[in-house]
Amino acid sequence: PKILSEVRSFLDLAGYYRRFVKGFSIIASLLTKLLKKEVKFTWDDESQENFETLKSLLTQAPILTLPIEGK
């Protein structure tokens, strides 16, 4: 993400899956702070690292399936 609206969109999408990602709120906290009005939007290395970590966890999350009776 390069602009604030892209960060907001990513966090909205990622937030939908937050219960399946361990430590989501801790990882997303820095990105969430960028959304505050009183904070100047600055995309630095730490922001990029948190973004990449969260993106990776979302794509490698456990696969959920319905239970099969008898197994």
N, CA, C and O atoms as a MOPAC input file, in Angstrom:
PM7 MOZYME 1SCF
protein

 N      0.82200 1    -1.20500 1     0.00000 1
 C      0.00000 1     0.00000 1     0.00000 1
 C      0.85800 1     1.25900 1     0.00000 1
 O      1.85600 1     1.34400 1     0.71600 1
 N      0.46900 1     2.20900 1    -0.79000 1
 C      1.21900 1     3.46200 1    -0.87200 1
 C      0.45800 1     4.62800 1    -0.24400 1
 O      1.06200 1     5.62500 1     0.15500 1
 N     -0.86400 1     4.50300 1    -0.15700 1
 C     -1.66900 1     5.59000 1     0.39400 1
 C     -2.58900 1     5.05000 1     1.48900 1
 O     -2.81400 1     3.84500 1     1.60000 1
 N     -3.10200 1     5.95600 1     2.27500 1
 C     -3.91700 1     5.61200 1     3.43500 1
 C     -5.12900 1     4.75900 1     3.06800 1
 O     -5.45100 1     3.81000 1     3.78400 1
 N     -5.79400 1     5.07700 1     1.98100 1
 C     -6.99400 1     4.31700 1     1.60600 1
 C     -6.66200 1     2.86500 1     1.26200 1
 O     -7.48500 1     1.97700 1     1.48500 1
 N     -5.47700 1     2.61500 1     0.72800 1
 C     -5.06300 1     1.23900 1     0.42700 1
 C     -4.80300 1     0.45500 1     1.71100 1
 O     -5.12900 1    -0.72900 1     1.79600 1
 N     -4.21800 1     1.11100 1     2.70300 1
 C     -3.98200 1     0.46500 1     3.99800 1
 C     -5.32300 1     0.13300 1     4.64100 1
 O     -5.51300 1    -0.96700 1     5.16000 1
 N     -6.24800 1     1.08100 1     4.60600 1
 C     -7.57800 1     0.86900 1     5.17600 1
 C     -8.28600 1    -0.30300 1     4.49000 1
 O     -8.88900 1    -1.14100 1     5.16000 1
 N     -8.21700 1    -0.36100 1     3.17900 1
 C     -8.85300 1    -1.45500 1     2.43400 1
 C     -8.23800 1    -2.80300 1     2.79500 1
 O     -8.95400 1    -3.78600 1     2.98400 1
 N     -6.91900 1    -2.84700 1     2.88900 1
 C     -6.24300 1    -4.09400 1     3.24800 1
 C     -6.65200 1    -4.54400 1     4.64500 1
 O     -6.95300 1    -5.71900 1     4.85300 1
 N     -6.66400 1    -3.61900 1     5.60500 1
 C     -7.02200 1    -3.98800 1     6.97300 1
 C     -8.48000 1    -4.41600 1     7.07800 1
 O     -8.81100 1    -5.29800 1     7.87100 1
 N     -9.34800 1    -3.80500 1     6.29000 1
 C    -10.75100 1    -4.22900 1     6.26500 1
 C    -10.86900 1    -5.66300 1     5.76900 1
 O    -11.57800 1    -6.47600 1     6.36200 1
 N    -10.18500 1    -5.96300 1     4.70000 1
 C    -10.20800 1    -7.31800 1     4.15400 1
 C     -9.57200 1    -8.31000 1     5.12900 1
 O    -10.14500 1    -9.36400 1     5.40800 1
 N     -8.40400 1    -7.97600 1     5.63600 1
 C     -7.69400 1    -8.86700 1     6.55400 1
 C     -8.47400 1    -9.06200 1     7.85000 1
 O     -8.46000 1   -10.14700 1     8.43100 1
 N     -9.14800 1    -8.01600 1     8.29800 1
 C     -9.91900 1    -8.09000 1     9.53400 1
 C    -11.02700 1    -9.12500 1     9.49300 1
 O    -11.41200 1    -9.67000 1    10.52700 1
 N    -11.53500 1    -9.39600 1     8.31300 1
 C    -12.58000 1   -10.40300 1     8.15600 1
 C    -12.06600 1   -11.77600 1     8.60100 1
 O    -12.83600 1   -12.58700 1     9.11600 1
 N    -10.79300 1   -12.03500 1     8.40900 1
 C    -10.18600 1   -13.32800 1     8.73400 1
 C     -9.39100 1   -13.31100 1    10.03800 1
 O     -8.66800 1   -14.26500 1    10.32500 1
 N     -9.50700 1   -12.26700 1    10.81900 1
 C     -8.68400 1   -12.07700 1    12.01000 1
 C     -8.76300 1   -13.21900 1    13.00400 1
 O     -7.77200 1   -13.51500 1    13.67200 1
 N     -9.90200 1   -13.86400 1    13.12300 1
 C    -10.01300 1   -14.94100 1    14.11600 1
 C     -9.25600 1   -16.20300 1    13.70700 1
 O     -9.06900 1   -17.10400 1    14.52400 1
 N     -8.82700 1   -16.27100 1    12.46300 1
 C     -8.07200 1   -17.42900 1    11.98700 1
 C     -6.56100 1   -17.18300 1    11.95800 1
 O     -5.79000 1   -18.08300 1    11.62800 1
 N     -6.14300 1   -15.96500 1    12.30200 1
 C     -4.72100 1   -15.60900 1    12.27000 1
 C     -4.25800 1   -15.31400 1    13.69900 1
 O     -4.67900 1   -14.33600 1    14.31700 1
 N     -3.39400 1   -16.17100 1    14.19700 1
 C     -2.89500 1   -15.99900 1    15.56300 1
 C     -2.05200 1   -14.72500 1    15.65400 1
 O     -1.15600 1   -14.50200 1    14.84100 1
 N     -2.35300 1   -13.89600 1    16.65300 1
 C     -1.60600 1   -12.66300 1    16.86700 1
 C     -1.96300 1   -11.54800 1    15.89900 1
 O     -1.18900 1   -10.60700 1    15.72500 1
 N     -3.12100 1   -11.64200 1    15.27100 1
 C     -3.51700 1   -10.65000 1    14.26600 1
 C     -3.46500 1    -9.22700 1    14.81200 1
 O     -2.87500 1    -8.34100 1    14.19400 1
 N     -4.08100 1    -9.01000 1    15.96900 1
 C     -4.17200 1    -7.64600 1    16.49200 1
 C     -2.80500 1    -7.04300 1    16.80300 1
 O     -2.60600 1    -5.83900 1    16.64300 1
 N     -1.87700 1    -7.86500 1    17.24100 1
 C     -0.52900 1    -7.36600 1    17.54200 1
 C      0.18800 1    -6.96300 1    16.25300 1
 O      0.81700 1    -5.90700 1    16.18400 1
 N      0.08600 1    -7.81200 1    15.24300 1
 C      0.76000 1    -7.53900 1    13.97100 1
 C      0.13300 1    -6.33900 1    13.26900 1
 O      0.83700 1    -5.51600 1    12.68300 1
 N     -1.18700 1    -6.24500 1    13.33100 1
 C     -1.89400 1    -5.17800 1    12.62100 1
 C     -1.90300 1    -3.85300 1    13.38000 1
 O     -2.32700 1    -2.83700 1    12.83000 1
 N     -1.44800 1    -3.84300 1    14.62000 1
 C     -1.54300 1    -2.62800 1    15.43700 1
 C     -0.79300 1    -1.43700 1    14.84000 1
 O     -1.30200 1    -0.31600 1    14.86700 1
 N      0.39600 1    -1.65900 1    14.30900 1
 C      1.15100 1    -0.55400 1    13.70700 1
 C      0.40800 1     0.00100 1    12.49300 1
 O      0.32800 1     1.21500 1    12.30500 1
 N     -0.12700 1    -0.89100 1    11.68000 1
 C     -0.86000 1    -0.44600 1    10.49500 1
 C     -2.13500 1     0.28500 1    10.89800 1
 O     -2.53600 1     1.25100 1    10.24800 1
 N     -2.76800 1    -0.17500 1    11.96700 1
 C     -3.98400 1     0.47100 1    12.45300 1
 C     -3.68000 1     1.88000 1    12.96000 1
 O     -4.49100 1     2.79000 1    12.78900 1
 N     -2.52700 1     2.06000 1    13.57700 1
 C     -2.14100 1     3.38700 1    14.07300 1
 C     -2.00400 1     4.39100 1    12.93300 1
 O     -2.23500 1     5.58500 1    13.12600 1
 N     -1.63200 1     3.91700 1    11.75300 1
 C     -1.49400 1     4.81400 1    10.60100 1
 C     -2.83100 1     5.40700 1    10.16300 1
 O     -2.85800 1     6.41700 1     9.46000 1
 N     -3.94000 1     4.78700 1    10.57300 1
 C     -5.26500 1     5.24500 1    10.16700 1
 C     -5.78400 1     6.40000 1    11.01400 1
 O     -6.76600 1     7.04400 1    10.64400 1
 N     -5.14100 1     6.66900 1    12.13700 1
 C     -5.59600 1     7.74100 1    13.01900 1
 C     -5.37100 1     9.10500 1    12.37600 1
 O     -4.38600 1     9.32000 1    11.66900 1
 N     -6.30000 1    10.01600 1    12.63300 1
 C     -6.23100 1    11.34800 1    12.02600 1
 C     -5.01400 1    12.14400 1    12.47700 1
 O     -4.41400 1    12.87600 1    11.69100 1
 N     -4.65100 1    11.99400 1    13.75800 1
 C     -3.55200 1    12.80500 1    14.28700 1
 C     -2.17000 1    12.25600 1    13.94500 1
 O     -1.15900 1    12.85700 1    14.30700 1
 N     -2.12000 1    11.12300 1    13.25100 1
 C     -0.84100 1    10.51400 1    12.87600 1
 C     -0.56200 1    10.78200 1    11.40000 1
 O     -1.40600 1    10.53100 1    10.53900 1
 N      0.62800 1    11.29200 1    11.12500 1
 C      1.01900 1    11.52500 1     9.73500 1
 C      1.31800 1    10.18100 1     9.07600 1
 O      2.04100 1     9.35500 1     9.63300 1
 N      0.75800 1     9.96800 1     7.89100 1
 C      0.94800 1     8.70300 1     7.18200 1
 C      2.37300 1     8.63100 1     6.65500 1
 O      2.76600 1     9.39600 1     5.77400 1
 N      3.14400 1     7.69000 1     7.21400 1
 C      4.51500 1     7.45400 1     6.77800 1
 C      4.71700 1     5.95300 1     6.65600 1
 O      4.66400 1     5.22500 1     7.64800 1
 N      4.94900 1     5.49800 1     5.42900 1
 C      5.15800 1     4.06900 1     5.18800 1
 C      6.65100 1     3.78800 1     5.28600 1
 O      7.41900 1     4.14500 1     4.39200 1
 N      7.05900 1     3.14500 1     6.38200 1
 C      8.48100 1     2.86600 1     6.59300 1
 C      8.74600 1     1.35900 1     6.52300 1
 O      7.85100 1     0.57900 1     6.19700 1
 N      9.97000 1     0.96300 1     6.82700 1
 C     10.35200 1    -0.45300 1     6.75900 1
 C      9.55000 1    -1.31300 1     7.73400 1
 O      9.18700 1    -2.44600 1     7.41800 1
 N      9.27900 1    -0.77400 1     8.91300 1
 C      8.51100 1    -1.52700 1     9.91000 1
 C      7.07600 1    -1.75200 1     9.43300 1
 O      6.51100 1    -2.82700 1     9.63200 1
 N      6.49900 1    -0.74100 1     8.81000 1
 C      5.15000 1    -0.88000 1     8.24800 1
 C      5.13700 1    -1.94100 1     7.16300 1
 O      4.23300 1    -2.77400 1     7.10800 1
 N      6.14000 1    -1.90700 1     6.30300 1
 C      6.22800 1    -2.88300 1     5.21500 1
 C      6.39300 1    -4.29900 1     5.77000 1
 O      5.78900 1    -5.24500 1     5.26500 1
 N      7.20900 1    -4.43300 1     6.80600 1
 C      7.43600 1    -5.74600 1     7.41100 1
 C      6.14500 1    -6.29800 1     8.01900 1
 O      5.82600 1    -7.47300 1     7.83600 1
 N      5.40400 1    -5.45500 1     8.74100 1
 C      4.13300 1    -5.89400 1     9.31900 1
 C      3.12500 1    -6.25200 1     8.23700 1
 O      2.38300 1    -7.22500 1     8.36900 1
 N      3.10100 1    -5.47100 1     7.17700 1
 C      2.21000 1    -5.76000 1     6.05200 1
 C      2.54100 1    -7.11600 1     5.43300 1
 O      1.64700 1    -7.92800 1     5.19900 1
 N      3.81600 1    -7.35900 1     5.17000 1
 C      4.24200 1    -8.62500 1     4.56100 1
 C      3.96300 1    -9.81200 1     5.48800 1
 O      3.54600 1   -10.87400 1     5.02700 1
 N      4.19200 1    -9.63600 1     6.78700 1
 C      3.92300 1   -10.70100 1     7.75200 1
 C      2.44300 1   -11.04800 1     7.76600 1
 O      2.07100 1   -12.22000 1     7.72300 1
 N      1.60900 1   -10.03100 1     7.82700 1
 C      0.16900 1   -10.25200 1     7.85300 1
 C     -0.31200 1   -10.89500 1     6.55900 1
 O     -1.14700 1   -11.80000 1     6.58000 1
 N      0.21100 1   -10.43000 1     5.44800 1
 C     -0.15600 1   -10.99900 1     4.14800 1
 C      0.24000 1   -12.47100 1     4.08300 1
 O     -0.52300 1   -13.30200 1     3.59200 1
 N      1.41300 1   -12.78300 1     4.57000 1
 C      1.89100 1   -14.16300 1     4.57500 1
 C      1.02000 1   -15.05000 1     5.46300 1
 O      0.65700 1   -16.15900 1     5.07200 1
 N      0.68800 1   -14.56400 1     6.64800 1
 C     -0.15400 1   -15.34300 1     7.55700 1
 C     -1.54800 1   -15.57500 1     6.98300 1
 O     -2.15200 1   -16.62200 1     7.21600 1
 N     -2.04900 1   -14.61600 1     6.24600 1
 C     -3.37400 1   -14.77600 1     5.64100 1
 C     -3.37200 1   -15.81000 1     4.52700 1
 O     -4.36700 1   -16.50300 1     4.31800 1
 N     -2.27700 1   -15.91600 1     3.82500 1
 C     -2.22400 1   -16.87000 1     2.71500 1
 C     -1.78800 1   -18.25900 1     3.16500 1
 O     -1.93500 1   -19.22600 1     2.41700 1
 N     -1.25300 1   -18.36900 1     4.37700 1
 C     -0.80800 1   -19.66100 1     4.88600 1
 C     -1.64000 1   -20.13300 1     6.07100 1
 O     -1.23900 1   -21.04800 1     6.79100 1
 N     -2.78800 1   -19.51400 1     6.27300 1
 C     -3.63700 1   -19.87200 1     7.40800 1
 C     -4.13300 1   -21.31100 1     7.26900 1
 O     -4.20900 1   -21.83900 1     6.16000 1
 N     -4.46500 1   -21.93700 1     8.38300 1
 C     -4.97400 1   -23.30700 1     8.31500 1
 C     -6.22400 1   -23.38400 1     7.43600 1
 O     -7.01800 1   -22.44600 1     7.36700 1
 N     -6.37100 1   -24.50900 1     6.78100 1
 C     -7.54300 1   -24.71600 1     5.93500 1
 C     -8.66400 1   -25.25000 1     6.81200 1
 O     -8.49600 1   -26.24600 1     7.51500 1
 N     -9.80200 1   -24.58300 1     6.76500 1
 C    -10.94300 1   -24.98300 1     7.57700 1
 C    -11.91400 1   -25.79200 1     6.72400 1
 O    -12.21900 1   -25.41900 1     5.59100 1
 N    -12.39000 1   -26.89000 1     7.27200 1
 C    -13.37200 1   -27.71300 1     6.56600 1
 C    -14.47500 1   -28.10700 1     7.53100 1
 O    -14.31800 1   -28.01200 1     8.74900 1
 N    -15.57100 1   -28.54200 1     6.98200 1
 C    -16.65800 1   -29.04600 1     7.80700 1
 C    -16.27700 1   -30.42500 1     8.33300 1
 O    -15.60100 1   -31.18800 1     7.64300 1
 N    -16.70700 1   -30.74900 1     9.55000 1
 C    -16.38700 1   -32.06900 1    10.09300 1
 C    -17.11300 1   -33.17700 1     9.32100 1
 O    -18.23400 1   -32.99300 1     8.84800 1
 N    -16.45600 1   -34.31400 1     9.20800 1
 C    -17.04600 1   -35.47300 1     8.55000 1
 C    -17.43200 1   -36.46900 1     9.63800 1
 O    -16.59500 1   -36.89200 1    10.43500 1
 N    -18.71100 1   -36.83600 1     9.65800 1
 C    -19.17700 1   -37.77000 1    10.68500 1
 C    -18.48500 1   -39.11800 1    10.53800 1
 O    -18.29100 1   -39.60900 1     9.42600 1
 N    -18.11800 1   -39.70200 1    11.65500 1
 C    -17.48200 1   -41.00700 1    11.64600 1
 C    -15.97200 1   -40.96600 1    11.50800 1
 O    -15.32600 1   -42.01400 1    11.51200 1
 N    -15.40000 1   -39.79200 1    11.38700 1
 C    -13.93800 1   -39.68700 1    11.26300 1
 C    -13.37500 1   -38.89000 1    12.40000 1
 O    -12.16200 1   -38.69100 1    12.47300 1

